[in-house]
Amino acid sequence: MSEDAWREFKLLAPTPEHELLAETLGEFVRREVEPQAAQHDREERFNHALFLRAGELGLLGVTLPEEFGGAGMDATAAVQVCEALSTSDPGFGLSVLAHALLFAQNLSINGNEEQRKRILPKVANGEWVGGLCMTEPEVGTDVLSLATKARRDGDGYVIDGTKTFITNSGIDDQTPGDVFIVYASTAPQKISSFLVERGMPGFGLGQKWKDKLGMRASFTGELVFDGVRVPVANRLGDEGEGTLHMMRNLEIERLALSAMSVGIAQRCLEVMIAYANERKTFGALIRDHGQIQRYIAESFAEYRAARVFVYDTARRIRLDQAGQRVDADATKLFASQAAKRAADAAIQVLGGYGYMGEYVVERLWRDAKLIEIGGGTLEAHHRNLVKDLSRDPGLVRR
Ligand SMILES: Cc1cc2nc3c(=O)[nH]c(=O)nc-3n(C[C@H](O)[C@H](O)[C@H](O)COP(=O)(O)OP(=O)(O)OC[C@H]3O[C@@H](n4cnc5c(N)ncnc54)[C@H](O)[C@@H]3O)c2cc1C
């Protein structure tokens, strides 16, 4: 390697495969995602046809092994997908994330060969829509207290409980998603993971959450498990391994949500810069007013910091290993708030127009808030970070 070769390293697209993915995403977002985004937000409707198209383009299985229909790529590729979709339609991006990472990547790491072979090809192309069921009406952050029970019964288990706020729980108001990883307690303080599939007796879609603040193009609903019989073959790993499964997949989940925030901030910056270059007040372009400069400059600096942090963490994450938990928490803690501030600044720069749907940033402002809650609240990140840093202060200088 020549002395300067390391300077050529492209953090945002390190290989020709990543460059190709960036091109595919750019085209897809411009031609197919952007034209439908406002309407699906307005109608609070998941775009199933667009989802299938994302499957055709290989975007639903970027991190899955090639033998199961995936592209066999890494955390950087997952970040690219989530960032790009969220420059246009974070609600659709959230559905893709829940399917591709919360469900499919989780199964890919924690499932056995038979489960992977049977299910992954169908989720890689979008034929099946998947999701992850952790949250319950009474339990979110305090996940070890979950109330859904899986009772051993002969050659299987019987699951009883309710999960709520589940992304992709429905494809439309009547049809549940196809397949879910469900965390349920098999003994006090022991959580196990199960695959539950549409059509299993006792499993069904409860209420759809309507009038969400943002992410309205993703379906959020309740799933009901009323004596659902699940064969042992649908248990992931051993009994009691559910917490381990959660931990193994948490880093990529949080990083991908951070990437969504970066995509939101990117679009907000583009909108506010373009507007400030055209709008005049008091005989001058508003970009010449110091207060407007501050909105743009601060948003840009935070966006750049978040973007580099997210891609650098992606570079270090191995999808089959834990090890980057502090940065997964820290990227989301920072990027989610930076995106919300950028969206707020964009509305302010646009004045009254920023408040109107046509100018996009009001939708991004609503969408940005979710990332401070879903996949771990800000307060959960504070807690995790201080726990990890207290245990190993060396992480600060790493
Ligand atoms: C649009 C949307 C999509 C979602 N998709 C999914 C999904 O696909 N699958 C899924 O399983 N879940 C999903 N969720 C749920 C989400 O992950 C939870 O809402 C989140 O984990 C917080 O849980 P909670 O809402 O029960 O809040 P709670 O845990 O009840 O927390 C309430 C408040 O108390 C704070 N708090 C809790 N404990 C502490 C503490 N020890 N110290 C300080 N503060 C604390 C929290 O930070 C929060 O501010 C989704 C949520 C939304 C809104």
The ligand as a Gaussian input file, in Angstrom:
#p B3LYP/6-31G(d) Opt

LIG

0 1
 C      -44.028000       4.251000      15.365000
 C      -43.494000       3.204000      16.315000
 C      -43.013000       2.008000      15.820000
 C      -42.562000       1.006000      16.697000
 N      -42.179000      -0.219000      16.187000
 C      -41.905000      -1.223000      17.062000
 C      -41.680000      -2.562000      16.577000
 O      -41.674000      -2.821000      15.366000
 N      -41.469000      -3.545000      17.493000
 C      -41.476000      -3.319000      18.845000
 O      -41.298000      -4.249000      19.609000
 N      -41.673000      -2.059000      19.329000
 C      -41.895000      -1.020000      18.475000
 N      -42.125000       0.250000      18.960000
 C      -42.109000       0.465000      20.407000
 C      -40.912000       1.252000      20.906000
 O      -39.727000       0.507000      20.779000
 C      -41.228000       1.637000      22.351000
 O      -42.242000       2.647000      22.285000
 C      -40.029000       2.136000      23.108000
 O      -39.132000       1.078000      23.343000
 C      -40.419000       2.768000      24.455000
 O      -41.257000       1.946000      25.191000
 P      -42.630000       2.532000      25.792000
 O      -43.313000       3.264000      24.719000
 O      -43.348000       1.428000      26.453000
 O      -42.169000       3.586000      26.870000
 P      -41.797000       3.283000      28.421000
 O      -40.791000       2.206000      28.505000
 O      -43.050000       3.129000      29.203000
 O      -41.135000       4.662000      28.815000
 C      -41.872000       5.861000      29.072000
 C      -40.863000       6.961000      29.395000
 O      -40.118000       6.617000      30.580000
 C      -38.733000       6.627000      30.291000
 N      -38.063000       5.597000      31.093000
 C      -38.358000       4.267000      31.149000
 N      -37.509000       3.650000      32.003000
 C      -36.664000       4.606000      32.472000
 C      -35.545000       4.603000      33.362000
 N      -35.114000       3.480000      33.943000
 N      -34.915000       5.772000      33.597000
 C      -35.336000       6.928000      33.027000
 N      -36.372000       7.000000      32.163000
 C      -37.017000       5.847000      31.889000
 C      -38.631000       6.333000      28.791000
 O      -37.390000       6.734000      28.273000
 C      -39.808000       7.160000      28.295000
 O      -39.434000       8.510000      28.231000
 C      -42.539000       1.261000      18.092000
 C      -42.973000       2.494000      18.585000
 C      -43.465000       3.456000      17.727000
 C      -43.954000       4.743000      18.298000

